[in-house]
Every structure is written in C-alpha cells, then in structure tokens.
Amino acid sequence: MESCCCKKTKERTEEERKRLTNRLSRIEGQIRGLREMVNHDAYCPDILIQVSAASAALNSFSRELLGQHIHTCVTDGIRRGDDEVVDELVGVLQKLMK
C-alpha cells in the first residue's frame, strides 16, 4: 500500500476524531461480519451484498474526510497562497476516481 502524507499531520477536534473513528469501527464490524459469513459458508450473493454495503460505507467515510480536507487544509493553503494544495487535491481526486 502506498504511503500518503507521512510528513504532514492534521489536527482534528475531538468531535471530528470521534465521528471518524466511530465510522471506521462500524466498517471494521462489517468486515469481520464478512469473514464470518465466509467461514460459515454463506451464500455468495448474500456475501456480495454485504461487500457492497461495506464498500458504500468506505465511500461515505472518504467523502466525509475529503469534505473536511477541502474545508480546512485546502482552503487554509489557498489563503496562504500555497498552490501546491490544489495540485495535491487533484492527485487525491484522481486516485479516488480510479
């Protein structure tokens, strides 16, 4: 897996952190549920429907995080005259749209 922005950090409020980690915990539960379905020989279409739900949950998490990033990091960078944040955002969007 490719490493991303290891040198940069983003301070989050406790509320933001809690909201994001709660979403990730629910997604973890969905993934564990998928493993259990496979281990219990669940019917393939039933597993695929749950995979779709987990994918949708990850996409929703990504949209929320992207929105926060644009509203904070990107807008702050633009205000500082840092055009690099726009290039970074374009690169992130290109990767998300694969």
Residue, then its C-alpha position, 0 to 999 in steps of 0.5 A: m500500500e502506498s504511503c500518503c502524507c507521512k510528513k504532514t499531520k492534521e489536527r482534528t477536534e475531538e468531535e471530528r476524531k470521534r465521528l471518524t473513528n466511530r465510522l471506521s469501527r462500524i466498517e471494521g464490524q462489517i468486515r469481520g461480519l464478512r469473514e464470518m459469513v465466509n467461514h460459515d459458508a454463506y451464500c455468495p450473493d448474500i456475501l456480495i451484498q454485504v461487500s457492497a454495503a461495506s464498500a458504500a460505507l468506505n465511500s461515505f467515510s472518504r467523502e466525509l474526510l475529503g469534505q473536511h480536507i477541502h474545508t480546512c487544509v485546502t482552503d487554509g493553503i489557498r489563503r496562504g497562497d500555497d498552490e501546491v494544495v490544489d495540485e495535491l487535491v487533484g492527485v487525491l481526486q484522481k486516485l479516488m476516481k480510479 
